[in-house]
Structures are given as structure tokens and as C-alpha cells.
Amino acid sequence: DVNWQNDSNRTGFMMACYWNHIETVKYLMTIETINVNLVSIDGWTIFNYACYYGRNEIVQILLDDPRVDLMLSDNRSWSPLMRAAYWGNTETVKRILCASRWRKIDAMQKSAKDN
């Protein structure tokens, strides 16, 4: 099962992001049944791992896939963007903020505040 989680709810996909295994991530993204938004016991997703560790090529792969929820925060309410910024992953922050999907999310949030 490609979505199998260990006792910490971590998946192989999360570990591929952690260890920066780009080709593995590319392959896993082709599997239709993969759940790209599973969370670990501490609330981390594949996007959290990629952003926290500054895995910029993986961050871009995930930004380009509409299945990936960019807004899922961890158990401490830290978003992937917050983690990247806190740890000084400037290139990661730039990629997120320049992504067209992020600009759409930002615009929707601003619109909701105005209403």
C-alpha cells in the first residue's frame, strides 16, 4: 500500500521528501492512488517536510500539483511557509510566494476578509 503509515503516521513519500529523493518523489506523484495530504503524528505533510528542509526541487514539484494542499498546518499551527521562513529557506519562501496557486489562495483570503 503506497499510503501505508508507520507508528508515527509517516509514509515512504514523507521520507522521500525528507531525504531529498527527487526521482522517487517524481515517481510517487504519478501514482493515482497516492494520498499527497496524509499527515504524520505531528501533523506534517509531504509539503511540510519539503519546505522545512528546503528541498526546493521537490517544493516546486509539489507546488505544480493541484492535489497538494498548500495550507495544511502542523499540530503547532505552523504552515509550510512559516517553517521555511523560520529556518531561513529563502529560495523555498520565494518559490511558494511566486507560485500561481499561492497567489490564488492569498487573493481568496483577502476577499474573504473584505466580506
Protein Blocks (a to p, Z undefined) as FASTA:
>chain_A
ZZbccfkopafklmmmmnopaklmmmmmmpmklcfkbccfkopafklmmmmnopaklmmm
mmmpmkbcfkbccfkopafklmmmmnopaklmmmmmmpmklmmmmmmmmmmmmZZ
